[in-house]
């Protein structure tokens, strides 16, 4: 083989779909939108779609000409830059750049300070604060979602409390969830109070809304209300289906993908009609139903394939993308959880989805483990090192050093070794010492080290405090919302 006389550097890559398959899935999606249609339970959206050229029948069934869909795809920005709380760029949603964050709204916390059957309990406000501080401290956690639903507040205010606590206890970008348009508006108002005003918030893009269609092939009034509100404020949104193949989606991966993309793009059309060029993230959580347990599957290999396909299709359409990692069907922080977390982090990184959420999810999304968040932080760092690939240059070939050492020599004391040994990844939590040293240090298993790190961060880490004037604005806004 003839060698090219150029610098060679190749990051590992993974693609699950060929160009032909991407085109087939797209054409299939257009056919579903043209022939079958999507029901919109939203009067204003129906009027907008009809005026734009959609075909409305049976009261709320919308069928889409290809032109309408492709115009919406063409109008979406290819990149979104999300800032931190201080207005500094933090996340670049473009190409194959990957960023990780937690999930939202779990019912239960797997308490890190205890063990046994009572370890799994409902979240409190204090738990949320601890979780946000933990994420604020971890270097590979790039954004924060709400993590849990606090059980010690009025349920009508739980989303308001989540948003206020996230804004106060971390500087990292926020992905938020709300239950209706009113709570969505309140979240925007609180974030604007911290940013300075609504225009400053639109410029900084500090927050992003997660919403969902109603599979199969329906857009609820609540979801569309939120889509239009985010478009109006020019704030980013991911409108991500979460169907179950074999339940609320066709049983095959291709069929589930076609339906999910149809749901995404039908929402996108309305979103872009409201505000052409408003930021939108392409994503879907296409799981299958385990027919033995009737449960959603986070750890199955099929979910890894659909995540990869969604990321690839989103890039093919020219949109920022949404994904999943650091989540498991396991009920506790055990070997199954670690294996599924590793698989998901590796696949998410190799496939290049931009915004990867659900770090820490356990029990198929019902519980959160802070140890799982810490473990995933370590796995992300390890996987990032893998993605560096192998650099092949005149310097890295080390031909002169090999010649000087010669057969039987060594490289321990060379200048190159001293200059480059830190290029390798060194774990924070994984053990590499010899057994005697490990035993002298207490013979702690990984689970023990995870728990200890969680405890240490919660006890010692203090996020950058919110400026007093901004904190006063946030509190005033929150009080005004309660009154």
Protein Blocks (a to p, Z undefined) as FASTA:
>chain_A
ZZdfbdddddddddfbdfklmmmmmmmmmmmmmmnopaddbfklmmmmmmnopaceehia
ccddfklmmmmmmmpcfbdcdddfkopafbdcehjbccddddehifbdcdfkbgcjklpc
cddfklmmmmmmmmmmpmklmbdcekiacfkbcfklmmmmmmmmmmmmocbdcddddfbf
klmmmmmmmmmmmnopamlmmmnomaccddddddehiacfklmmmmmmmmmnopacdddd
fbdehilgcfbfklmmmmmmmmmmmmmmmmmmmmghiacddddddddddfklopacfkbm
klmmmmmmmmmmmmmnopacdddehiafbfbdcfklmmmmmmmmmmmmmnopabdghihi
ahhhpaccfklmmmmmmmmmmmmmmmnopaddfklnommmmmmnoghiafklgmklmmmm
mmpccdfkbccbdfklmmmnoopafklmmmmmmmmmmmmmccddddfklmmmmmmmmmmm
mZZ
